[in-house]
């Protein structure tokens, strides 16, 4: 041992001095063998001790030794038979093929097979979502970053007019908002997937909440879409958290709407209605965080997780309020997509107190 190694070894011994030593490990088969052997040997030992005075000492010792040896051998064979399904399962787990039930599997081994299969499925799902998360991060963050780089290059390398500079600045702000929205959605989805949504509920004017969401939307004005707020009511909710859910659903509606989007307060909760093409799959399939399967919406492919983040967050927030998120498609010729954030105990205001009117003037984010 070198001099330089000695202090390190001393430090390791010092660090481990206060820690308890691990218990001596024995195999399950050895333990079962010992139990069976004792159960077989002890009665014979009692009989031998009772009858012992009548036998010579050498004969008695040989007899006890033979009984102990025979008990151990029988116990070892019986433990192997008892543990054969478990040992077979161990070998199958190491090979990665343990889904097939064997005819001689006891109930406990069958339960272990089911538990292992469920664990493997959950691990596969988690790994798939992790891969999809990385795919979303790389793909969806790369696009606005590249666009931002081109815009900055234009500002610094070209002789632009004040109008052109103002237009590029607006585009930079739009790309920055897009990045912030995506990062916020990914962080929320990652947190809501694992943790409970924490709420601070208070009596809330639902119409005012919808008007705040509508007032922040610039997409409607840019694409000449009609954005309306209808109905009025009260409910005990966490206004800030619920507003995020409504914003996600409104953003999706404005992205696919052809002419108009309507935000409504109803007896069931809050409705977001648009005249777009609707969902291409079931809500439960799309509202998954970091889904590795791409979605086709309105003729456009959306890569891992992008299509479902907003829907997943909205659904988790609705569930945290004791409600749910549902989707319905009205019949033709005026087919509409209707998302409903179901909320408990919504108290509607009198119709005269809150007439239907267009959303307030929109402001920039």
NORLINPE-V232960 format. One line per field, one symbol per residue. ss: DSSP state (A for helix, B for strand, O for the rest). A space follows every 10 residues. Layout:
ss->???
This chain:
ss->OOAAAAAAAA AAAAAAAOOO OOOOOOOAAA AAAAAAAAAA AAAAAAAAAA AAOOOOAAAA AAAAAAAAAA AAAAAAAAAA AAAAAAAAAA AAAAAOOOOO OOOOOOAAAA AAAAAAAAAA AAAAAAAAAA AAAAAAAAAA AAAAAAAAAA AAAAAAAOOO OAAAAAAAAA AAAAAAAAAA AAAAAAAAAA AAAAOOOOOO OBBBBAAAAA AAAAAOOOAA AAOOOBBBBB OOBBBBBOAA AAAAAAAAAA AAAAAAOOOB BBBBBOOOBB BBBBOOOOOO OOAAAAOOOO OOOOBBBOOB BBOOOOOOAA AAAAAAAAAA OOOBBBBBBO OOOOOOBBBB BBOOOOBBOO AAAOOOBBOO OOOOO
